[in-house]
Amino acid sequence: MSLPRLTSRFYVSALIRRVMGAGGFAAVTRKGAEEAGAIFVLVDRLDGTVDLFGPAPQAIFETTPEDRLFEPLIRAGARADATARLDREKRMDPDFWVVEIEHKGGTDAVPLIPAS
């Protein structure tokens, strides 16, 4: 029997605590649906570029993962590109969260899907 999935609100809170506990900075820049809103993570690399991570598609898993996993949508790209991607998401489903992390060179706080 698997445990119920953490709410989006709880997961976001834990992610922010994990980043802050490691000496980084993180904040919610868009609050979505508390129970099941999709979560996007924008990482400001502090060099003029950003990484954007979105929810991993559930269809790629044979079983439901126990933790939320993310896929890279933009790597070391322009903030304008990340903003445009989030604007497109807003038109499809406005109930998503955005957590912004500031970390030089990126971060390993975001659990990614395994490389195939």
URBELRA-V285532 format. One record per residue. N is the residue number from 1. RES is the residue in one letter. SS is DSSP state (hx for helix, st for strand, lp for the rest). PHI is phi in radians with two decimals (NA if undefined). PSI is psi in whole degrees, -180 to 180 (none if undefined). Layout:
BEGIN
n:N res:RES ss:SS phi:PHI psi:PSI
n:N res:RES ss:SS phi:PHI psi:PSI
END
This chain:
BEGIN
n:1 res:M ss:lp phi:NA psi:129
n:2 res:S ss:lp phi:-1.61 psi:153
n:3 res:L ss:lp phi:-1.32 psi:153
n:4 res:P ss:lp phi:-1.14 psi:150
n:5 res:R ss:lp phi:-1.23 psi:143
n:6 res:L ss:lp phi:-1.11 psi:147
n:7 res:T ss:lp phi:-1.16 psi:158
n:8 res:S ss:hx phi:-1.04 psi:-43
n:9 res:R ss:hx phi:-1.03 psi:-46
n:10 res:F ss:hx phi:-1.14 psi:-44
n:11 res:Y ss:hx phi:-1.09 psi:-45
n:12 res:V ss:hx phi:-1.06 psi:-44
n:13 res:S ss:hx phi:-1.04 psi:-44
n:14 res:A ss:hx phi:-1.15 psi:-39
n:15 res:L ss:hx phi:-1.09 psi:-45
n:16 res:I ss:hx phi:-1.10 psi:-43
n:17 res:R ss:hx phi:-1.08 psi:-41
n:18 res:R ss:hx phi:-1.09 psi:-45
n:19 res:V ss:hx phi:-1.16 psi:-47
n:20 res:M ss:hx phi:-1.14 psi:-37
n:21 res:G ss:hx phi:-1.13 psi:-26
n:22 res:A ss:lp phi:-1.59 psi:8
n:23 res:G ss:lp phi:1.58 psi:7
n:24 res:G ss:lp phi:-1.65 psi:-173
n:25 res:F ss:st phi:-2.20 psi:136
n:26 res:A ss:st phi:-2.58 psi:147
n:27 res:A ss:st phi:-2.67 psi:153
n:28 res:V ss:st phi:-1.39 psi:123
n:29 res:T ss:st phi:-1.87 psi:-10
n:30 res:R ss:st phi:-2.65 psi:124
n:31 res:K ss:lp phi:-1.72 psi:128
n:32 res:G ss:lp phi:-1.89 psi:-159
n:33 res:A ss:lp phi:-1.10 psi:130
n:34 res:E ss:lp phi:-1.11 psi:-39
n:35 res:E ss:lp phi:-1.42 psi:-51
n:36 res:A ss:lp phi:-2.44 psi:25
n:37 res:G ss:lp phi:-1.16 psi:142
n:38 res:A ss:lp phi:-1.10 psi:150
n:39 res:I ss:st phi:-2.08 psi:128
n:40 res:F ss:st phi:-1.99 psi:145
n:41 res:V ss:st phi:-2.13 psi:122
n:42 res:L ss:st phi:-1.85 psi:121
n:43 res:V ss:st phi:-1.91 psi:114
n:44 res:D ss:st phi:-1.43 psi:114
n:45 res:R ss:lp phi:-1.39 psi:-1
n:46 res:L ss:lp phi:1.08 psi:25
n:47 res:D ss:lp phi:-2.28 psi:17
n:48 res:G ss:lp phi:1.62 psi:-1
n:49 res:T ss:lp phi:-2.13 psi:163
n:50 res:V ss:st phi:-2.34 psi:158
n:51 res:D ss:st phi:-1.96 psi:143
n:52 res:L ss:st phi:-2.19 psi:128
n:53 res:F ss:st phi:-2.07 psi:139
n:54 res:G ss:st phi:-2.18 psi:171
n:55 res:P ss:st phi:-1.04 psi:136
n:56 res:A ss:lp phi:-1.20 psi:139
n:57 res:P ss:lp phi:-1.11 psi:131
n:58 res:Q ss:hx phi:-1.16 psi:-23
n:59 res:A ss:hx phi:-1.16 psi:-17
n:60 res:I ss:hx phi:-1.45 psi:-8
n:61 res:F ss:lp phi:-1.76 psi:139
n:62 res:E ss:lp phi:-1.29 psi:-36
n:63 res:T ss:lp phi:-2.23 psi:163
n:64 res:T ss:lp phi:-1.22 psi:124
n:65 res:P ss:lp phi:-1.15 psi:151
n:66 res:E ss:lp phi:-1.34 psi:-22
n:67 res:D ss:lp phi:-2.16 psi:160
n:68 res:R ss:lp phi:-1.22 psi:139
n:69 res:L ss:lp phi:-2.14 psi:153
n:70 res:F ss:st phi:-2.16 psi:158
n:71 res:E ss:st phi:-2.12 psi:145
n:72 res:P ss:st phi:-1.24 psi:130
n:73 res:L ss:st phi:-1.80 psi:-36
n:74 res:I ss:st phi:-2.46 psi:133
n:75 res:R ss:st phi:-2.10 psi:125
n:76 res:A ss:st phi:0.82 psi:49
n:77 res:G ss:st phi:-1.89 psi:-176
n:78 res:A ss:lp phi:-1.41 psi:143
n:79 res:R ss:hx phi:-1.03 psi:-36
n:80 res:A ss:hx phi:-1.06 psi:-37
n:81 res:D ss:hx phi:-1.17 psi:-41
n:82 res:A ss:hx phi:-1.16 psi:-42
n:83 res:T ss:hx phi:-1.08 psi:-43
n:84 res:A ss:hx phi:-1.10 psi:-40
n:85 res:R ss:hx phi:-1.12 psi:-42
n:86 res:L ss:hx phi:-1.22 psi:-34
n:87 res:D ss:hx phi:-1.11 psi:-40
n:88 res:R ss:hx phi:-1.11 psi:-41
n:89 res:E ss:hx phi:-1.08 psi:-41
n:90 res:K ss:hx phi:-1.06 psi:-36
n:91 res:R ss:hx phi:-1.21 psi:-31
n:92 res:M ss:hx phi:-1.47 psi:-43
n:93 res:D ss:lp phi:-2.66 psi:99
n:94 res:P ss:lp phi:-1.35 psi:-1
n:95 res:D ss:lp phi:-1.63 psi:36
n:96 res:F ss:lp phi:-1.83 psi:161
n:97 res:W ss:st phi:-1.77 psi:151
n:98 res:V ss:st phi:-2.26 psi:124
n:99 res:V ss:st phi:-1.91 psi:126
n:100 res:E ss:st phi:-1.84 psi:132
n:101 res:I ss:st phi:-2.08 psi:136
n:102 res:E ss:st phi:-1.82 psi:120
n:103 res:H ss:lp phi:-2.75 psi:121
n:104 res:K ss:lp phi:-1.06 psi:124
n:105 res:G ss:lp phi:1.39 psi:6
n:106 res:G ss:lp phi:1.78 psi:-172
n:107 res:T ss:lp phi:-2.58 psi:156
n:108 res:D ss:lp phi:-1.89 psi:15
n:109 res:A ss:lp phi:-1.35 psi:-10
n:110 res:V ss:lp phi:-1.77 psi:114
n:111 res:P ss:lp phi:-1.24 psi:119
n:112 res:L ss:st phi:-1.75 psi:156
n:113 res:I ss:lp phi:-1.14 psi:148
n:114 res:P ss:lp phi:-1.09 psi:143
n:115 res:A ss:lp phi:-1.15 psi:140
n:116 res:S ss:lp phi:-1.77 psi:none
END
